[in-house]
């Protein structure tokens, strides 16, 4: 009887599932890959109506994405929740007139996490 209990205990311990965290999958589009732990990157610096964007964060948090015009005025602002790692988002620019713009990523305290430029065609 003791042998059966010992074998059962070994089987139970040996079959225990161990949760191993899996790394985030790589970004499918190489144009959106960000090497650093935090940042923002557009698929293309030339935009017509929309463009894909990677927002990379080292912590899950709400971030604010701001678009600035050539005079450094905020023309668009949106807050989104991002998870750790790569977050692929769409930026819709059809309402913007043709011009040069800057898009910035900010945390809840207003700290700039990344910034990049684009041209609306």
N, CA, C and O atoms as CSV, one atom per row, in Angstrom:
chain,resi,resn,atom,element,x,y,z
A,1,UNK,N,N,0.820,-1.186,0.000
A,1,UNK,CA,C,0.000,0.000,0.000
A,1,UNK,C,C,0.870,1.259,0.000
A,1,UNK,O,O,0.566,2.232,-0.691
A,2,UNK,N,N,1.967,1.230,0.790
A,2,UNK,CA,C,2.866,2.373,0.842
A,2,UNK,C,C,3.510,2.611,-0.512
A,2,UNK,O,O,3.721,3.760,-0.900
A,3,UNK,N,N,3.834,1.516,-1.258
A,3,UNK,CA,C,4.447,1.656,-2.575
A,3,UNK,C,C,3.480,2.330,-3.550
A,3,UNK,O,O,3.894,3.163,-4.356
A,4,UNK,N,N,2.214,1.979,-3.481
A,4,UNK,CA,C,1.212,2.566,-4.375
A,4,UNK,C,C,1.072,4.054,-4.090
A,4,UNK,O,O,0.985,4.858,-5.019
A,5,UNK,N,N,1.048,4.431,-2.801
A,5,UNK,CA,C,0.957,5.840,-2.445
A,5,UNK,C,C,2.203,6.603,-2.886
A,5,UNK,O,O,2.093,7.738,-3.348
A,6,UNK,N,N,3.373,6.010,-2.756
A,6,UNK,CA,C,4.618,6.651,-3.173
A,6,UNK,C,C,4.637,6.851,-4.679
A,6,UNK,O,O,5.042,7.913,-5.152
A,7,UNK,N,N,4.207,5.856,-5.439
A,7,UNK,CA,C,4.170,5.971,-6.901
A,7,UNK,C,C,3.152,7.031,-7.322
A,7,UNK,O,O,3.416,7.814,-8.234
A,8,UNK,N,N,2.000,7.060,-6.669
A,8,UNK,CA,C,0.976,8.052,-6.984
A,8,UNK,C,C,1.482,9.463,-6.689
A,8,UNK,O,O,1.220,10.387,-7.459
A,9,UNK,N,N,2.199,9.634,-5.587
A,9,UNK,CA,C,2.746,10.941,-5.226
A,9,UNK,C,C,3.781,11.397,-6.255
A,9,UNK,O,O,3.814,12.568,-6.635
A,10,UNK,N,N,4.620,10.465,-6.700
A,10,UNK,CA,C,5.640,10.808,-7.706
A,10,UNK,C,C,4.967,11.195,-9.017
A,10,UNK,O,O,5.385,12.154,-9.667
A,11,UNK,N,N,3.937,10.465,-9.408
A,11,UNK,CA,C,3.227,10.780,-10.648
A,11,UNK,C,C,2.558,12.144,-10.568
A,11,UNK,O,O,2.584,12.912,-11.529
A,12,UNK,N,N,1.960,12.443,-9.421
A,12,UNK,CA,C,1.303,13.743,-9.278
A,12,UNK,C,C,2.305,14.885,-9.337
A,12,UNK,O,O,2.054,15.894,-9.996
A,13,UNK,N,N,3.416,14.743,-8.669
A,13,UNK,CA,C,4.437,15.785,-8.668
A,13,UNK,C,C,5.069,15.889,-10.049
A,13,UNK,O,O,5.320,16.992,-10.534
A,14,UNK,N,N,5.328,14.755,-10.683
A,14,UNK,CA,C,5.960,14.761,-11.999
A,14,UNK,C,C,5.066,15.307,-13.093
A,14,UNK,O,O,5.575,15.736,-14.128
A,15,UNK,N,N,3.778,15.309,-12.912
A,15,UNK,CA,C,2.843,15.779,-13.936
A,15,UNK,C,C,2.329,17.183,-13.659
A,15,UNK,O,O,1.430,17.649,-14.360
A,16,UNK,N,N,2.862,17.863,-12.674
A,16,UNK,CA,C,2.411,19.212,-12.365
A,16,UNK,C,C,2.804,20.156,-13.483
A,16,UNK,O,O,3.948,20.156,-13.938
A,17,UNK,N,N,1.849,20.959,-13.922
A,17,UNK,CA,C,2.093,21.914,-14.992
A,17,UNK,C,C,2.850,23.110,-14.432
A,17,UNK,O,O,2.495,23.649,-13.384
A,18,UNK,N,N,3.884,23.514,-15.135
A,18,UNK,CA,C,4.660,24.682,-14.752
A,18,UNK,C,C,4.395,25.765,-15.787
A,18,UNK,O,O,4.610,25.555,-16.981
A,19,UNK,N,N,3.930,26.921,-15.331
A,19,UNK,CA,C,3.674,28.032,-16.245
A,19,UNK,C,C,4.975,28.770,-16.516
A,19,UNK,O,O,5.584,29.342,-15.612
A,20,UNK,N,N,5.384,28.746,-17.764
A,20,UNK,CA,C,6.583,29.463,-18.195
A,20,UNK,C,C,6.121,30.644,-19.031
A,20,UNK,O,O,5.417,30.460,-20.024
A,21,UNK,N,N,6.510,31.862,-18.643
A,21,UNK,CA,C,6.076,33.010,-19.438
A,21,UNK,C,C,6.644,32.922,-20.842
A,21,UNK,O,O,7.826,32.639,-21.033
A,22,UNK,N,N,5.792,33.166,-21.814
A,22,UNK,CA,C,6.250,33.138,-23.192
A,22,UNK,C,C,6.539,34.553,-23.649
A,22,UNK,O,O,5.773,35.469,-23.347
A,23,UNK,N,N,7.629,34.746,-24.371
A,23,UNK,CA,C,7.939,36.092,-24.851
A,23,UNK,C,C,6.915,36.546,-25.885
A,23,UNK,O,O,6.282,35.729,-26.554
A,24,UNK,N,N,6.768,37.850,-26.002
A,24,UNK,CA,C,5.831,38.386,-26.991
A,24,UNK,C,C,6.300,37.994,-28.383
A,24,UNK,O,O,7.500,38.002,-28.658
A,25,UNK,N,N,5.367,37.652,-29.262
A,25,UNK,CA,C,5.773,37.287,-30.612
A,25,UNK,C,C,6.399,38.479,-31.314
A,25,UNK,O,O,6.049,39.622,-31.018
A,26,UNK,N,N,7.316,38.236,-32.238
A,26,UNK,CA,C,7.936,39.350,-32.945
A,26,UNK,C,C,6.896,40.069,-33.813
A,26,UNK,O,O,5.895,39.480,-34.222
A,27,UNK,N,N,7.146,41.319,-34.077
A,27,UNK,CA,C,6.249,42.100,-34.908
A,27,UNK,C,C,6.263,41.506,-36.310
A,27,UNK,O,O,7.326,41.272,-36.884
A,28,UNK,N,N,5.072,41.265,-36.856
A,28,UNK,CA,C,4.966,40.624,-38.174
A,28,UNK,C,C,5.558,41.502,-39.274
A,28,UNK,O,O,6.087,40.982,-40.257
A,29,UNK,N,N,5.479,42.804,-39.127
A,29,UNK,CA,C,5.967,43.724,-40.136
A,29,UNK,C,C,7.315,44.284,-39.686
A,29,UNK,O,O,7.389,45.004,-38.690
A,30,UNK,N,N,8.374,43.957,-40.414
A,30,UNK,CA,C,9.724,44.387,-40.035
A,30,UNK,C,C,9.855,45.904,-39.989
A,30,UNK,O,O,10.692,46.430,-39.256
A,31,UNK,N,N,9.031,46.618,-40.772
A,31,UNK,CA,C,9.090,48.079,-40.781
A,31,UNK,C,C,8.662,48.674,-39.446
A,31,UNK,O,O,8.966,49.833,-39.164
A,32,UNK,N,N,7.961,47.901,-38.621
A,32,UNK,CA,C,7.459,48.400,-37.345
A,32,UNK,C,C,8.283,47.936,-36.145
A,32,UNK,O,O,7.919,48.223,-35.005
A,33,UNK,N,N,9.370,47.234,-36.380
A,33,UNK,CA,C,10.188,46.711,-35.290
A,33,UNK,C,C,10.900,47.853,-34.562
A,33,UNK,O,O,11.486,48.738,-35.185
A,34,UNK,N,N,10.835,47.810,-33.236
A,34,UNK,CA,C,11.521,48.783,-32.381
A,34,UNK,C,C,12.544,48.017,-31.551
A,34,UNK,O,O,12.183,47.078,-30.841
A,35,UNK,N,N,13.809,48.402,-31.628
A,35,UNK,CA,C,14.872,47.699,-30.917
A,35,UNK,C,C,14.879,48.000,-29.418
A,35,UNK,O,O,15.196,47.125,-28.613
A,36,UNK,N,N,14.534,49.218,-29.043
A,36,UNK,CA,C,14.580,49.591,-27.624
A,36,UNK,C,C,13.338,49.082,-26.894
A,36,UNK,O,O,12.408,48.571,-27.518
A,37,UNK,N,N,13.332,49.226,-25.564
A,37,UNK,CA,C,12.233,48.721,-24.734
A,37,UNK,C,C,10.988,49.597,-24.819
A,37,UNK,O,O,9.880,49.127,-24.560
A,38,UNK,N,N,11.162,50.867,-25.180
A,38,UNK,CA,C,10.058,51.820,-25.237
A,38,UNK,C,C,10.227,52.667,-26.492
A,38,UNK,O,O,11.346,53.034,-26.850
A,39,UNK,N,N,9.124,52.977,-27.157
A,39,UNK,CA,C,9.219,53.868,-28.311
A,39,UNK,C,C,7.985,53.850,-29.174
A,39,UNK,O,O,6.982,53.207,-28.865
A,40,UNK,N,N,8.092,54.580,-30.272
A,40,UNK,CA,C,7.006,54.698,-31.240
A,40,UNK,C,C,7.625,54.665,-32.623
A,40,UNK,O,O,8.682,55.254,-32.851
A,41,UNK,N,N,6.967,53.975,-33.549
A,41,UNK,CA,C,7.487,53.891,-34.909
A,41,UNK,C,C,6.326,53.751,-35.878
A,41,UNK,O,O,5.430,52.930,-35.686
A,42,UNK,N,N,6.361,54.571,-36.926
A,42,UNK,CA,C,5.354,54.501,-37.975
A,42,UNK,C,C,5.832,53.573,-39.086
A,42,UNK,O,O,7.033,53.431,-39.313
A,43,UNK,N,N,4.892,52.949,-39.770
A,43,UNK,CA,C,5.234,52.054,-40.867
A,43,UNK,C,C,5.894,52.820,-42.007
A,43,UNK,O,O,6.771,52.289,-42.690
A,44,UNK,N,N,5.476,54.064,-42.213
A,44,UNK,CA,C,6.025,54.892,-43.273
A,44,UNK,C,C,5.968,56.354,-42.847
A,44,UNK,O,O,5.023,56.757,-42.168
A,45,UNK,N,N,6.956,57.153,-43.229
A,45,UNK,CA,C,6.891,58.582,-42.903
A,45,UNK,C,C,5.983,59.363,-43.849
A,45,UNK,O,O,5.750,60.554,-43.641
A,46,UNK,N,N,5.465,58.696,-44.896
A,46,UNK,CA,C,4.576,59.335,-45.846
A,46,UNK,C,C,3.195,58.707,-45.729
A,46,UNK,O,O,3.028,57.505,-45.940
A,47,UNK,N,N,2.206,59.530,-45.391
A,47,UNK,CA,C,0.888,59.043,-45.019
A,47,UNK,C,C,-0.172,59.695,-45.904
A,47,UNK,O,O,-0.062,60.870,-46.254
A,48,UNK,N,N,-1.197,58.923,-46.262
A,48,UNK,CA,C,-2.338,59.501,-46.979
A,48,UNK,C,C,-3.550,59.542,-46.050
A,48,UNK,O,O,-3.900,60.612,-45.552
A,49,UNK,N,N,-4.196,58.401,-45.809
A,49,UNK,CA,C,-5.394,58.392,-44.961
A,49,UNK,C,C,-5.186,57.660,-43.638
A,49,UNK,O,O,-5.852,57.966,-42.649
A,50,UNK,N,N,-4.265,56.695,-43.613
A,50,UNK,CA,C,-3.978,55.962,-42.382
A,50,UNK,C,C,-2.598,55.341,-42.472
A,50,UNK,O,O,-2.052,55.161,-43.560
A,51,UNK,N,N,-2.041,55.013,-41.311
A,51,UNK,CA,C,-0.735,54.367,-41.251
A,51,UNK,C,C,-0.686,53.488,-40.006
A,51,UNK,O,O,-1.257,53.831,-38.971
A,52,UNK,N,N,-0.001,52.354,-40.117
A,52,UNK,CA,C,0.192,51.482,-38.954
A,52,UNK,C,C,1.304,52.065,-38.091
A,52,UNK,O,O,2.243,52.689,-38.585
A,53,UNK,N,N,1.170,51.843,-36.798
A,53,UNK,CA,C,2.136,52.382,-35.842
A,53,UNK,C,C,2.379,51.343,-34.753
A,53,UNK,O,O,1.445,50.688,-34.289
A,54,UNK,N,N,3.631,51.198,-34.351
A,54,UNK,CA,C,3.982,50.340,-33.224
A,54,UNK,C,C,4.276,51.234,-32.032
A,54,UNK,O,O,5.124,52.123,-32.105
A,55,UNK,N,N,3.577,50.995,-30.942
A,55,UNK,CA,C,3.828,51.667,-29.676
A,55,UNK,C,C,4.376,50.596,-28.745
A,55,UNK,O,O,3.663,49.658,-28.387
A,56,UNK,N,N,5.631,50.727,-28.352
A,56,UNK,CA,C,6.272,49.717,-27.517
A,56,UNK,C,C,6.452,50.268,-26.110
A,56,UNK,O,O,6.916,51.392,-25.916
A,57,UNK,N,N,6.071,49.446,-25.130
A,57,UNK,CA,C,6.130,49.873,-23.735
A,57,UNK,C,C,6.767,48.786,-22.881
A,57,UNK,O,O,6.638,47.597,-23.170
A,58,UNK,N,N,7.457,49.210,-21.825
A,58,UNK,CA,C,8.047,48.239,-20.906
A,58,UNK,C,C,7.118,47.911,-19.741
A,58,UNK,O,O,7.412,47.020,-18.944
A,59,UNK,N,N,5.992,48.632,-19.639
A,59,UNK,CA,C,4.964,48.343,-18.633
A,59,UNK,C,C,3.593,48.546,-19.251
A,59,UNK,O,O,3.435,49.352,-20.167
A,60,UNK,N,N,2.597,47.818,-18.754
A,60,UNK,CA,C,1.223,48.038,-19.184
A,60,UNK,C,C,0.749,49.334,-18.547
A,60,UNK,O,O,0.837,49.503,-17.331
A,61,UNK,N,N,0.247,50.249,-19.367
A,61,UNK,CA,C,-0.134,51.558,-18.848
A,61,UNK,C,C,-0.976,52.310,-19.874
A,61,UNK,O,O,-0.964,51.972,-21.057
A,62,UNK,N,N,-1.705,53.325,-19.423
A,62,UNK,CA,C,-2.352,54.212,-20.391
A,62,UNK,C,C,-1.308,55.190,-20.930
A,62,UNK,O,O,-0.506,55.730,-20.169
A,63,UNK,N,N,-1.322,55.413,-22.232
A,63,UNK,CA,C,-0.421,56.382,-22.858
A,63,UNK,C,C,-1.247,57.326,-23.709
A,63,UNK,O,O,-2.328,56.974,-24.181
A,64,UNK,N,N,-0.731,58.520,-23.899
A,64,UNK,CA,C,-1.386,59.505,-24.737
A,64,UNK,C,C,-0.570,59.688,-26.003
A,64,UNK,O,O,0.642,59.898,-25.956
A,65,UNK,N,N,-1.256,59.604,-27.137
A,65,UNK,CA,C,-0.628,59.811,-28.431
A,65,UNK,C,C,-1.081,61.179,-28.917
A,65,UNK,O,O,-2.278,61.424,-29.069
A,66,UNK,N,N,-0.120,62.074,-29.162
A,66,UNK,CA,C,-0.433,63.431,-29.606
A,66,UNK,C,C,0.186,63.665,-30.977
A,66,UNK,O,O,1.322,63.269,-31.240
A,67,UNK,N,N,-0.583,64.317,-31.845
A,67,UNK,CA,C,-0.067,64.738,-33.146
A,67,UNK,C,C,0.073,66.260,-33.105
A,67,UNK,O,O,-0.872,66.979,-32.780
A,68,UNK,N,N,1.274,66.730,-33.443
A,68,UNK,CA,C,1.592,68.156,-33.440
A,68,UNK,C,C,1.730,68.648,-34.875
A,68,UNK,O,O,2.257,67.936,-35.730
A,69,UNK,N,N,1.251,69.877,-35.144
A,69,UNK,CA,C,1.450,70.448,-36.476
A,69,UNK,C,C,2.816,71.117,-36.535
A,69,UNK,O,O,3.602,71.031,-35.591
A,70,UNK,N,N,3.089,71.779,-37.643
A,70,UNK,CA,C,4.404,72.387,-37.861
A,70,UNK,C,C,4.685,73.526,-36.870
A,70,UNK,O,O,5.841,73.881,-36.638
A,71,UNK,N,N,3.621,74.093,-36.288
A,71,UNK,CA,C,3.777,75.150,-35.281
A,71,UNK,C,C,3.872,74.584,-33.869
A,71,UNK,O,O,3.871,75.334,-32.892
A,72,UNK,N,N,3.955,73.267,-33.764
A,72,UNK,CA,C,4.059,72.551,-32.484
A,72,UNK,C,C,2.779,72.648,-31.650
A,72,UNK,O,O,2.828,72.541,-30.424
A,73,UNK,N,N,1.635,72.851,-32.310
A,73,UNK,CA,C,0.339,72.834,-31.644
A,73,UNK,C,C,-0.241,71.432,-31.739
A,73,UNK,O,O,-0.082,70.760,-32.758
A,74,UNK,N,N,-0.910,70.988,-30.682
A,74,UNK,CA,C,-1.558,69.677,-30.686
A,74,UNK,C,C,-2.803,69.760,-31.565
A,74,UNK,O,O,-3.700,70.565,-31.318
A,75,UNK,N,N,-2.842,68.899,-32.612
A,75,UNK,CA,C,-4.001,68.878,-33.502
A,75,UNK,C,C,-4.836,67.614,-33.299
A,75,UNK,O,O,-5.964,67.526,-33.784
A,76,UNK,N,N,-4.284,66.649,-32.590
A,76,UNK,CA,C,-5.009,65.417,-32.287
A,76,UNK,C,C,-4.406,64.806,-31.033
A,76,UNK,O,O,-3.196,64.861,-30.814
A,77,UNK,N,N,-5.280,64.218,-30.209
A,77,UNK,CA,C,-4.799,63.611,-28.966
A,77,UNK,C,C,-5.719,62.459,-28.618
A,77,UNK,O,O,-6.942,62.590,-28.671
A,78,UNK,N,N,-5.122,61.321,-28.260
A,78,UNK,CA,C,-5.913,60.158,-27.869
A,78,UNK,C,C,-5.147,59.375,-26.808
A,78,UNK,O,O,-3.930,59.212,-26.900
A,79,UNK,N,N,-5.870,58.896,-25.806
A,79,UNK,CA,C,-5.274,58.062,-24.764
A,79,UNK,C,C,-5.718,56.624,-24.998
A,79,UNK,O,O,-6.903,56.351,-25.192
A,80,UNK,N,N,-4.748,55.706,-24.976
A,80,UNK,CA,C,-5.016,54.280,-25.170
A,80,UNK,C,C,-4.272,53.493,-24.098
A,80,UNK,O,O,-3.262,53.950,-23.563
A,81,UNK,N,N,-4.779,52.318,-23.795
A,81,UNK,CA,C,-4.084,51.420,-22.872
A,81,UNK,C,C,-3.197,50.498,-23.687
A,81,UNK,O,O,-3.655,49.868,-24.640
A,82,UNK,N,N,-1.916,50.418,-23.310
A,82,UNK,CA,C,-0.986,49.539,-24.006
A,82,UNK,C,C,-0.525,48.441,-23.051
A,82,UNK,O,O,-0.509,48.621,-21.833
A,83,UNK,N,N,-0.158,47.323,-23.620
A,83,UNK,CA,C,0.378,46.220,-22.837
A,83,UNK,C,C,1.900,46.225,-22.962
A,83,UNK,O,O,2.458,47.001,-23.737
A,84,UNK,N,N,2.554,45.380,-22.216
A,84,UNK,CA,C,4.007,45.280,-22.282
A,84,UNK,C,C,4.388,44.744,-23.654
A,84,UNK,O,O,3.790,43.787,-24.147
A,85,UNK,N,N,5.382,45.366,-24.260
A,85,UNK,CA,C,5.855,44.930,-25.571
A,85,UNK,C,C,5.249,45.745,-26.695
A,85,UNK,O,O,4.905,46.913,-26.513
A,86,UNK,N,N,5.118,45.122,-27.860
A,86,UNK,CA,C,4.640,45.786,-29.066
A,86,UNK,C,C,3.117,45.898,-29.070
A,86,UNK,O,O,2.408,44.951,-28.728
A,87,UNK,N,N,2.637,47.057,-29.460
A,87,UNK,CA,C,1.205,47.323,-29.597
A,87,UNK,C,C,1.003,47.963,-30.964
A,87,UNK,O,O,1.360,49.125,-31.158
A,88,UNK,N,N,0.439,47.225,-31.911
A,88,UNK,CA,C,0.231,47.732,-33.260
A,88,UNK,C,C,-1.111,48.452,-33.312
A,88,UNK,O,O,-2.157,47.868,-33.027
A,89,UNK,N,N,-1.063,49.732,-33.681
A,89,UNK,CA,C,-2.243,50.578,-33.742
A,89,UNK,C,C,-2.339,51.221,-35.123
A,89,UNK,O,O,-1.368,51.233,-35.879
A,90,UNK,N,N,-3.498,51.746,-35.439
A,90,UNK,CA,C,-3.694,52.500,-36.689
A,90,UNK,C,C,-3.853,53.972,-36.351
A,90,UNK,O,O,-4.528,54.334,-35.387
A,91,UNK,N,N,-3.222,54.817,-37.158
A,91,UNK,CA,C,-3.377,56.260,-37.045
A,91,UNK,C,C,-4.146,56.703,-38.284
A,91,UNK,O,O,-3.704,56.480,-39.411
A,92,UNK,N,N,-5.297,57.331,-38.067
A,92,UNK,CA,C,-6.121,57.807,-39.172
A,92,UNK,C,C,-5.866,59.294,-39.366
A,92,UNK,O,O,-6.019,60.083,-38.434
A,93,UNK,N,N,-5.477,59.673,-40.578
A,93,UNK,CA,C,-5.052,61.043,-40.839
A,93,UNK,C,C,-5.866,61.739,-41.917
A,93,UNK,O,O,-5.475,62.815,-42.371
A,94,UNK,N,N,-6.976,61.169,-42.339
A,94,UNK,CA,C,-7.744,61.758,-43.437
A,94,UNK,C,C,-8.267,63.157,-43.096
A,94,UNK,O,O,-8.480,63.959,-44.005
A,95,UNK,N,N,-8.477,63.471,-41.832
A,95,UNK,CA,C,-8.983,64.791,-41.435
A,95,UNK,C,C,-7.890,65.861,-41.408
A,95,UNK,O,O,-8.191,67.050,-41.312
A,96,UNK,N,N,-6.628,65.446,-41.492
A,96,UNK,CA,C,-5.522,66.397,-41.442
A,96,UNK,C,C,-5.215,66.947,-42.831
A,96,UNK,O,O,-5.228,66.196,-43.806
A,97,UNK,N,N,-4.937,68.263,-42.936
A,97,UNK,CA,C,-4.508,68.801,-44.226
A,97,UNK,C,C,-3.082,68.341,-44.550
A,97,UNK,O,O,-2.328,67.959,-43.655
A,98,UNK,N,N,-2.726,68.381,-45.820
A,98,UNK,CA,C,-1.376,67.993,-46.235
A,98,UNK,C,C,-0.358,68.920,-45.582
A,98,UNK,O,O,-0.434,70.141,-45.717
A,99,UNK,N,N,0.595,68.321,-44.873
A,99,UNK,CA,C,1.621,69.093,-44.174
A,99,UNK,C,C,2.569,68.122,-43.465
A,99,UNK,O,O,2.411,66.904,-43.552
A,100,UNK,N,N,3.543,68.680,-42.772
A,100,UNK,CA,C,4.452,67.886,-41.938
A,100,UNK,C,C,3.904,67.868,-40.519
A,100,UNK,O,O,3.375,68.868,-40.032
A,101,UNK,N,N,4.036,66.712,-39.858
A,101,UNK,CA,C,3.534,66.542,-38.499
A,101,UNK,C,C,4.541,65.776,-37.661
A,101,UNK,O,O,5.449,65.125,-38.179
A,102,UNK,N,N,4.357,65.871,-36.371
A,102,UNK,CA,C,5.145,65.106,-35.401
A,102,UNK,C,C,4.154,64.360,-34.525
A,102,UNK,O,O,3.150,64.924,-34.091
A,103,UNK,N,N,4.442,63.076,-34.262
A,103,UNK,CA,C,3.571,62.278,-33.405
A,103,UNK,C,C,4.387,61.835,-32.203
A,103,UNK,O,O,5.483,61.294,-32.346
A,104,UNK,N,N,3.838,62.071,-31.015
A,104,UNK,CA,C,4.554,61.770,-29.781
A,104,UNK,C,C,3.770,60.844,-28.871
A,104,UNK,O,O,2.540,60.801,-28.904
A,105,UNK,N,N,4.506,60.108,-28.064
A,105,UNK,CA,C,3.949,59.154,-27.111
A,105,UNK,C,C,4.315,59.617,-25.710
A,105,UNK,O,O,5.485,59.874,-25.422
A,106,UNK,N,N,3.300,59.727,-24.822
A,106,UNK,CA,C,3.510,60.258,-23.481
A,106,UNK,C,C,2.854,59.352,-22.443
A,106,UNK,O,O,1.779,58.801,-22.681
A,107,UNK,N,N,3.512,59.199,-21.278
A,107,UNK,CA,C,2.917,58.404,-20.206
A,107,UNK,C,C,1.916,59.264,-19.428
A,107,UNK,O,O,1.700,60.427,-19.770
A,108,UNK,N,N,1.310,58.703,-18.393
A,108,UNK,CA,C,0.269,59.388,-17.620
A,108,UNK,C,C,0.788,60.642,-16.920
A,108,UNK,O,O,0.006,61.548,-16.631
A,109,UNK,N,N,2.077,60.711,-16.645
A,109,UNK,CA,C,2.667,61.885,-15.983
A,109,UNK,C,C,3.124,62.949,-16.977
A,109,UNK,O,O,3.626,64.001,-16.581
A,110,UNK,N,N,2.947,62.670,-18.272
A,110,UNK,CA,C,3.354,63.627,-19.299
A,110,UNK,C,C,4.773,63.445,-19.787
A,110,UNK,O,O,5.255,64.245,-20.589
A,111,UNK,N,N,5.459,62.403,-19.319
A,111,UNK,CA,C,6.820,62.140,-19.781
A,111,UNK,C,C,6.794,61.612,-21.209
A,111,UNK,O,O,6.017,60.715,-21.534
A,112,UNK,N,N,7.643,62.170,-22.053
A,112,UNK,CA,C,7.715,61.735,-23.440
A,112,UNK,C,C,8.427,60.390,-23.522
A,112,UNK,O,O,9.547,60.237,-23.035
A,113,UNK,N,N,7.761,59.411,-24.147
A,113,UNK,CA,C,8.332,58.073,-24.301
A,113,UNK,C,C,8.914,57.858,-25.693
A,113,UNK,O,O,9.742,56.968,-25.890
A,114,UNK,N,N,8.490,58.657,-26.643
A,114,UNK,CA,C,8.977,58.545,-28.013
A,114,UNK,C,C,8.338,59.597,-28.885
A,114,UNK,O,O,7.270,60.121,-28.567
A,115,UNK,N,N,9.008,59.910,-30.007
A,115,UNK,CA,C,8.475,60.912,-30.928
A,115,UNK,C,C,9.026,60.615,-32.314
A,115,UNK,O,O,10.159,60.155,-32.457
A,116,UNK,N,N,8.217,60.882,-33.334
A,116,UNK,CA,C,8.654,60.680,-34.723
A,116,UNK,C,C,7.877,61.626,-35.618
A,116,UNK,O,O,6.833,62.150,-35.229
A,117,UNK,N,N,8.392,61.843,-36.821
A,117,UNK,CA,C,7.781,62.764,-37.770
A,117,UNK,C,C,7.130,62.015,-38.921
A,117,UNK,O,O,7.520,60.894,-39.249
A,118,UNK,N,N,6.125,62.652,-39.536
A,118,UNK,CA,C,5.539,62.101,-40.760
A,118,UNK,C,C,5.002,63.237,-41.617
A,118,UNK,O,O,4.764,64.346,-41.137
A,119,UNK,N,N,4.820,62.936,-42.887
A,119,UNK,CA,C,4.284,63.900,-43.841
A,119,UNK,C,C,2.946,63.381,-44.353
A,119,UNK,O,O,2.851,62.256,-44.845
A,120,UNK,N,N,1.918,64.210,-44.232
A,120,UNK,CA,C,0.592,63.873,-44.755
A,120,UNK,C,C,0.557,64.338,-46.192
A,120,UNK,O,O,0.703,65.529,-46.466
A,121,UNK,N,N,0.364,63.416,-47.107
A,121,UNK,CA,C,0.338,63.747,-48.533
A,121,UNK,C,C,-1.040,64.179,-48.976
A,121,UNK,O,O,-1.241,64.494,-50.149
